[in-house]
Amino acid sequence: MLSCKELTEQAGDYLDKQLPLSKKLQLKMHLLLCLHCRCYLKQLRTTIRLIKMTPQIINDEKAQQIVDEIFNHQIK
């Protein structure tokens, strides 16, 4: 079975439907047993959905500023 670390490394491919069937089944089995990874995947889906809703005119500098602010907020 996958570890939590392995799941987080493969979550993007899972959401993009890029995993082979065997990995997808391992990931789903892990999700059945791990509340923390279910929450992580839900947060990742939400983040992706929100990013898709934002205007695409944010430049790289502004995007980095936003990422830095989120990161600094999570550390506190």
N, CA, C and O atoms as CSV, one atom per row, in Angstrom:
chain,resi,resn,atom,element,x,y,z
A,1,MET,N,N,0.846,-1.183,0.000
A,1,MET,CA,C,0.000,0.000,0.000
A,1,MET,C,C,0.889,1.244,0.000
A,1,MET,O,O,2.005,1.229,0.520
A,2,LEU,N,N,0.378,2.301,-0.586
A,2,LEU,CA,C,1.115,3.561,-0.655
A,2,LEU,C,C,1.256,4.202,0.721
A,2,LEU,O,O,0.391,4.047,1.583
A,3,SER,N,N,2.340,4.912,0.912
A,3,SER,CA,C,2.497,5.737,2.108
A,3,SER,C,C,1.847,7.093,1.834
A,3,SER,O,O,1.519,7.417,0.693
A,4,CYS,N,N,1.671,7.866,2.881
A,4,CYS,CA,C,1.112,9.216,2.719
A,4,CYS,C,C,2.011,10.059,1.817
A,4,CYS,O,O,1.520,10.818,0.981
A,5,LYS,N,N,3.311,9.928,1.983
A,5,LYS,CA,C,4.257,10.691,1.160
A,5,LYS,C,C,4.097,10.325,-0.312
A,5,LYS,O,O,4.070,11.202,-1.175
A,6,GLU,N,N,3.992,9.035,-0.596
A,6,GLU,CA,C,3.822,8.604,-1.982
A,6,GLU,C,C,2.509,9.130,-2.562
A,6,GLU,O,O,2.449,9.526,-3.727
A,7,LEU,N,N,1.465,9.130,-1.742
A,7,LEU,CA,C,0.182,9.642,-2.211
A,7,LEU,C,C,0.297,11.112,-2.586
A,7,LEU,O,O,-0.184,11.525,-3.641
A,8,THR,N,N,0.932,11.904,-1.726
A,8,THR,CA,C,1.047,13.334,-2.033
A,8,THR,C,C,1.871,13.561,-3.298
A,8,THR,O,O,1.613,14.505,-4.045
A,9,GLU,N,N,2.852,12.708,-3.542
A,9,GLU,CA,C,3.671,12.838,-4.746
A,9,GLU,C,C,2.887,12.480,-6.006
A,9,GLU,O,O,3.188,12.987,-7.087
A,10,GLN,N,N,1.889,11.615,-5.877
A,10,GLN,CA,C,1.144,11.133,-7.041
A,10,GLN,C,C,-0.247,11.748,-7.162
A,10,GLN,O,O,-0.975,11.443,-8.106
A,11,ALA,N,N,-0.621,12.600,-6.231
A,11,ALA,CA,C,-1.978,13.154,-6.206
A,11,ALA,C,C,-2.298,13.947,-7.469
A,11,ALA,O,O,-3.405,13.846,-7.998
A,12,GLY,N,N,-1.353,14.723,-7.952
A,12,GLY,CA,C,-1.584,15.504,-9.164
A,12,GLY,C,C,-1.867,14.617,-10.367
A,12,GLY,O,O,-2.788,14.878,-11.141
A,13,ASP,N,N,-1.071,13.568,-10.516
A,13,ASP,CA,C,-1.299,12.625,-11.614
A,13,ASP,C,C,-2.641,11.918,-11.459
A,13,ASP,O,O,-3.323,11.644,-12.447
A,14,TYR,N,N,-3.013,11.628,-10.228
A,14,TYR,CA,C,-4.306,10.991,-9.973
A,14,TYR,C,C,-5.446,11.907,-10.415
A,14,TYR,O,O,-6.364,11.469,-11.108
A,15,LEU,N,N,-5.389,13.163,-10.020
A,15,LEU,CA,C,-6.441,14.106,-10.390
A,15,LEU,C,C,-6.465,14.373,-11.894
A,15,LEU,O,O,-7.521,14.654,-12.462
A,16,ASP,N,N,-5.307,14.286,-12.534
A,16,ASP,CA,C,-5.220,14.471,-13.986
A,16,ASP,C,C,-5.520,13.180,-14.750
A,16,ASP,O,O,-5.475,13.146,-15.980
A,17,LYS,N,N,-5.826,12.122,-14.001
A,17,LYS,CA,C,-6.125,10.802,-14.587
A,17,LYS,C,C,-4.961,10.291,-15.424
A,17,LYS,O,O,-5.144,9.790,-16.533
A,18,GLN,N,N,-3.758,10.428,-14.867
A,18,GLN,CA,C,-2.548,10.016,-15.561
A,18,GLN,C,C,-1.878,8.802,-14.924
A,18,GLN,O,O,-0.785,8.415,-15.337
A,19,LEU,N,N,-2.518,8.197,-13.926
A,19,LEU,CA,C,-1.921,7.044,-13.252
A,19,LEU,C,C,-2.343,5.747,-13.926
A,19,LEU,O,O,-3.476,5.627,-14.393
A,20,PRO,N,N,-1.435,4.775,-13.978
A,20,PRO,CA,C,-1.839,3.451,-14.445
A,20,PRO,C,C,-2.839,2.839,-13.453
A,20,PRO,O,O,-2.895,3.244,-12.292
A,21,LEU,N,N,-3.604,1.889,-13.908
A,21,LEU,CA,C,-4.661,1.297,-13.094
A,21,LEU,C,C,-4.137,0.764,-11.764
A,21,LEU,O,O,-4.781,0.959,-10.733
A,22,SER,N,N,-2.996,0.103,-11.765
A,22,SER,CA,C,-2.469,-0.472,-10.516
A,22,SER,C,C,-2.178,0.620,-9.482
A,22,SER,O,O,-2.497,0.457,-8.304
A,23,LYS,N,N,-1.577,1.726,-9.913
A,23,LYS,CA,C,-1.286,2.841,-8.993
A,23,LYS,C,C,-2.576,3.503,-8.525
A,23,LYS,O,O,-2.704,3.876,-7.359
A,24,LYS,N,N,-3.526,3.645,-9.439
A,24,LYS,CA,C,-4.809,4.251,-9.098
A,24,LYS,C,C,-5.513,3.427,-8.020
A,24,LYS,O,O,-6.078,3.991,-7.083
A,25,LEU,N,N,-5.484,2.121,-8.144
A,25,LEU,CA,C,-6.107,1.250,-7.144
A,25,LEU,C,C,-5.392,1.347,-5.800
A,25,LEU,O,O,-6.039,1.367,-4.752
A,26,GLN,N,N,-4.065,1.405,-5.826
A,26,GLN,CA,C,-3.298,1.559,-4.583
A,26,GLN,C,C,-3.649,2.882,-3.903
A,26,GLN,O,O,-3.819,2.942,-2.685
A,27,LEU,N,N,-3.752,3.922,-4.695
A,27,LEU,CA,C,-4.074,5.236,-4.154
A,27,LEU,C,C,-5.475,5.238,-3.552
A,27,LEU,O,O,-5.682,5.771,-2.461
A,28,LYS,N,N,-6.434,4.648,-4.254
A,28,LYS,CA,C,-7.809,4.599,-3.738
A,28,LYS,C,C,-7.882,3.786,-2.445
A,28,LYS,O,O,-8.619,4.147,-1.528
A,29,MET,N,N,-7.129,2.700,-2.368
A,29,MET,CA,C,-7.108,1.891,-1.150
A,29,MET,C,C,-6.567,2.717,0.011
A,29,MET,O,O,-7.106,2.675,1.117
A,30,HIS,N,N,-5.512,3.458,-0.243
A,30,HIS,CA,C,-4.936,4.305,0.804
A,30,HIS,C,C,-5.957,5.348,1.259
A,30,HIS,O,O,-6.100,5.606,2.454
A,31,LEU,N,N,-6.664,5.944,0.299
A,31,LEU,CA,C,-7.658,6.965,0.640
A,31,LEU,C,C,-8.789,6.402,1.493
A,31,LEU,O,O,-9.334,7.105,2.345
A,32,LEU,N,N,-9.142,5.147,1.271
A,32,LEU,CA,C,-10.179,4.518,2.090
A,32,LEU,C,C,-9.768,4.438,3.557
A,32,LEU,O,O,-10.608,4.502,4.454
A,33,LEU,N,N,-8.470,4.299,3.787
A,33,LEU,CA,C,-7.967,4.072,5.140
A,33,LEU,C,C,-7.391,5.311,5.818
A,33,LEU,O,O,-7.170,5.302,7.029
A,34,CYS,N,N,-7.146,6.368,5.064
A,34,CYS,CA,C,-6.404,7.508,5.621
A,34,CYS,C,C,-7.207,8.809,5.525
A,34,CYS,O,O,-7.340,9.391,4.449
A,35,LEU,N,N,-7.727,9.242,6.638
A,35,LEU,CA,C,-8.497,10.483,6.699
A,35,LEU,C,C,-7.655,11.690,6.288
A,35,LEU,O,O,-8.141,12.577,5.586
A,36,HIS,N,N,-6.410,11.725,6.718
A,36,HIS,CA,C,-5.548,12.873,6.426
A,36,HIS,C,C,-5.322,13.030,4.920
A,36,HIS,O,O,-5.340,14.145,4.399
A,37,CYS,N,N,-5.115,11.933,4.240
A,37,CYS,CA,C,-4.898,12.013,2.792
A,37,CYS,C,C,-6.191,12.340,2.050
A,37,CYS,O,O,-6.156,12.996,1.009
A,38,ARG,N,N,-7.321,11.895,2.568
A,38,ARG,CA,C,-8.601,12.295,1.969
A,38,ARG,C,C,-8.765,13.809,2.081
A,38,ARG,O,O,-9.190,14.465,1.130
A,39,CYS,N,N,-8.430,14.354,3.232
A,39,CYS,CA,C,-8.501,15.815,3.428
A,39,CYS,C,C,-7.521,16.524,2.500
A,39,CYS,O,O,-7.857,17.544,1.897
A,40,TYR,N,N,-6.312,15.984,2.387
A,40,TYR,CA,C,-5.303,16.577,1.508
A,40,TYR,C,C,-5.808,16.617,0.068
A,40,TYR,O,O,-5.695,17.641,-0.606
A,41,LEU,N,N,-6.363,15.506,-0.398
A,41,LEU,CA,C,-6.844,15.445,-1.773
A,41,LEU,C,C,-8.015,16.405,-1.993
A,41,LEU,O,O,-8.124,17.030,-3.048
A,42,LYS,N,N,-8.873,16.513,-1.005
A,42,LYS,CA,C,-9.997,17.454,-1.100
A,42,LYS,C,C,-9.474,18.890,-1.196
A,42,LYS,O,O,-9.972,19.683,-1.995
A,43,GLN,N,N,-8.471,19.219,-0.383
A,43,GLN,CA,C,-7.884,20.563,-0.422
A,43,GLN,C,C,-7.207,20.829,-1.764
A,43,GLN,O,O,-7.287,21.934,-2.300
A,44,LEU,N,N,-6.545,19.817,-2.295
A,44,LEU,CA,C,-5.880,19.971,-3.588
A,44,LEU,C,C,-6.901,20.213,-4.689
A,44,LEU,O,O,-6.705,21.081,-5.540
A,45,ARG,N,N,-7.987,19.455,-4.678
A,45,ARG,CA,C,-9.063,19.665,-5.663
A,45,ARG,C,C,-9.627,21.088,-5.556
A,45,ARG,O,O,-9.850,21.756,-6.566
A,46,THR,N,N,-9.850,21.534,-4.329
A,46,THR,CA,C,-10.392,22.878,-4.109
A,46,THR,C,C,-9.422,23.939,-4.615
A,46,THR,O,O,-9.834,24.900,-5.265
A,47,THR,N,N,-8.150,23.770,-4.322
A,47,THR,CA,C,-7.129,24.716,-4.777
A,47,THR,C,C,-7.112,24.802,-6.297
A,47,THR,O,O,-7.078,25.895,-6.862
A,48,ILE,N,N,-7.135,23.658,-6.950
A,48,ILE,CA,C,-7.121,23.629,-8.414
A,48,ILE,C,C,-8.360,24.321,-8.970
A,48,ILE,O,O,-8.269,25.097,-9.922
A,49,ARG,N,N,-9.514,24.041,-8.378
A,49,ARG,CA,C,-10.763,24.656,-8.836
A,49,ARG,C,C,-10.702,26.179,-8.678
A,49,ARG,O,O,-11.106,26.917,-9.576
A,50,LEU,N,N,-10.195,26.643,-7.535
A,50,LEU,CA,C,-10.115,28.086,-7.296
A,50,LEU,C,C,-9.120,28.765,-8.229
A,50,LEU,O,O,-9.359,29.878,-8.699
A,51,ILE,N,N,-8.020,28.101,-8.489
A,51,ILE,CA,C,-7.028,28.669,-9.407
A,51,ILE,C,C,-7.624,28.816,-10.800
A,51,ILE,O,O,-7.383,29.812,-11.483
A,52,LYS,N,N,-8.400,27.826,-11.217
A,52,LYS,CA,C,-9.025,27.898,-12.542
A,52,LYS,C,C,-10.033,29.035,-12.629
A,52,LYS,O,O,-10.319,29.530,-13.720
A,53,MET,N,N,-10.570,29.451,-11.496
A,53,MET,CA,C,-11.559,30.525,-11.476
A,53,MET,C,C,-10.926,31.915,-11.459
A,53,MET,O,O,-11.610,32.900,-11.735
A,54,THR,N,N,-9.649,32.014,-11.145
A,54,THR,CA,C,-8.993,33.317,-11.042
A,54,THR,C,C,-8.655,33.860,-12.426
A,54,THR,O,O,-8.428,33.090,-13.360
A,55,PRO,N,N,-8.621,35.158,-12.557
A,55,PRO,CA,C,-8.234,35.748,-13.847
A,55,PRO,C,C,-6.810,35.332,-14.208
A,55,PRO,O,O,-5.952,35.200,-13.335
A,56,GLN,N,N,-6.576,35.134,-15.460
A,56,GLN,CA,C,-5.268,34.668,-15.925
A,56,GLN,C,C,-4.301,35.812,-16.218
A,56,GLN,O,O,-3.279,35.599,-16.870
A,57,ILE,N,N,-4.603,37.007,-15.754
A,57,ILE,CA,C,-3.746,38.157,-16.053
A,57,ILE,C,C,-2.747,38.461,-14.938
A,57,ILE,O,O,-2.072,39.490,-14.976
A,58,ILE,N,N,-2.650,37.588,-13.963
A,58,ILE,CA,C,-1.679,37.784,-12.884
A,58,ILE,C,C,-0.292,37.461,-13.439
A,58,ILE,O,O,-0.078,36.384,-13.994
A,59,ASN,N,N,0.641,38.386,-13.289
A,59,ASN,CA,C,1.989,38.132,-13.778
A,59,ASN,C,C,2.758,37.253,-12.790
A,59,ASN,O,O,2.308,37.016,-11.669
A,60,ASP,N,N,3.917,36.778,-13.224
A,60,ASP,CA,C,4.710,35.861,-12.408
A,60,ASP,C,C,5.109,36.465,-11.067
A,60,ASP,O,O,5.115,35.771,-10.050
A,61,GLU,N,N,5.442,37.744,-11.060
A,61,GLU,CA,C,5.849,38.403,-9.819
A,61,GLU,C,C,4.694,38.429,-8.819
A,61,GLU,O,O,4.881,38.138,-7.638
A,62,LYS,N,N,3.514,38.776,-9.294
A,62,LYS,CA,C,2.331,38.816,-8.428
A,62,LYS,C,C,1.980,37.406,-7.953
A,62,LYS,O,O,1.608,37.219,-6.794
A,63,ALA,N,N,2.095,36.421,-8.829
A,63,ALA,CA,C,1.811,35.037,-8.450
A,63,ALA,C,C,2.768,34.584,-7.349
A,63,ALA,O,O,2.344,33.931,-6.395
A,64,GLN,N,N,4.041,34.920,-7.468
A,64,GLN,CA,C,5.014,34.540,-6.444
A,64,GLN,C,C,4.701,35.229,-5.129
A,64,GLN,O,O,4.857,34.630,-4.065
A,65,GLN,N,N,4.265,36.474,-5.185
A,65,GLN,CA,C,3.890,37.203,-3.974
A,65,GLN,C,C,2.724,36.499,-3.278
A,65,GLN,O,O,2.726,36.359,-2.055
A,66,ILE,N,N,1.742,36.063,-4.040
A,66,ILE,CA,C,0.587,35.365,-3.469
A,66,ILE,C,C,1.019,34.056,-2.827
A,66,ILE,O,O,0.595,33.739,-1.716
A,67,VAL,N,N,1.861,33.294,-3.518
A,67,VAL,CA,C,2.359,32.028,-2.971
A,67,VAL,C,C,3.122,32.278,-1.681
A,67,VAL,O,O,2.943,31.549,-0.705
A,68,ASP,N,N,3.968,33.296,-1.665
A,68,ASP,CA,C,4.736,33.623,-0.458
A,68,ASP,C,C,3.814,33.986,0.704
A,68,ASP,O,O,4.050,33.572,1.839
A,69,GLU,N,N,2.766,34.757,0.423
A,69,GLU,CA,C,1.825,35.147,1.478
A,69,GLU,C,C,1.094,33.930,2.043
A,69,GLU,O,O,0.918,33.821,3.256
A,70,ILE,N,N,0.672,33.021,1.173
A,70,ILE,CA,C,0.000,31.798,1.633
A,70,ILE,C,C,0.953,30.975,2.481
A,70,ILE,O,O,0.583,30.501,3.555
A,71,PHE,N,N,2.183,30.803,2.000
A,71,PHE,CA,C,3.174,30.012,2.723
A,71,PHE,C,C,3.465,30.623,4.086
A,71,PHE,O,O,3.509,29.908,5.088
A,72,ASN,N,N,3.664,31.930,4.134
A,72,ASN,CA,C,3.953,32.603,5.403
A,72,ASN,C,C,2.772,32.507,6.359
A,72,ASN,O,O,2.966,32.379,7.568
A,73,HIS,N,N,1.571,32.567,5.843
A,73,HIS,CA,C,0.366,32.447,6.677
A,73,HIS,C,C,0.257,31.043,7.274
A,73,HIS,O,O,-0.146,30.894,8.427
A,74,GLN,N,N,0.613,30.014,6.502
A,74,GLN,CA,C,0.518,28.641,6.990
A,74,GLN,C,C,1.551,28.346,8.065
A,74,GLN,O,O,1.316,27.506,8.934
A,75,ILE,N,N,2.685,29.021,8.018
A,75,ILE,CA,C,3.749,28.786,8.999
A,75,ILE,C,C,3.363,29.338,10.364
A,75,ILE,O,O,3.758,28.780,11.387
A,76,LYS,N,N,2.605,30.418,10.396
A,76,LYS,CA,C,2.246,31.070,11.662
A,76,LYS,C,C,1.380,30.211,12.521
A,76,LYS,O,O,0.996,30.621,13.616
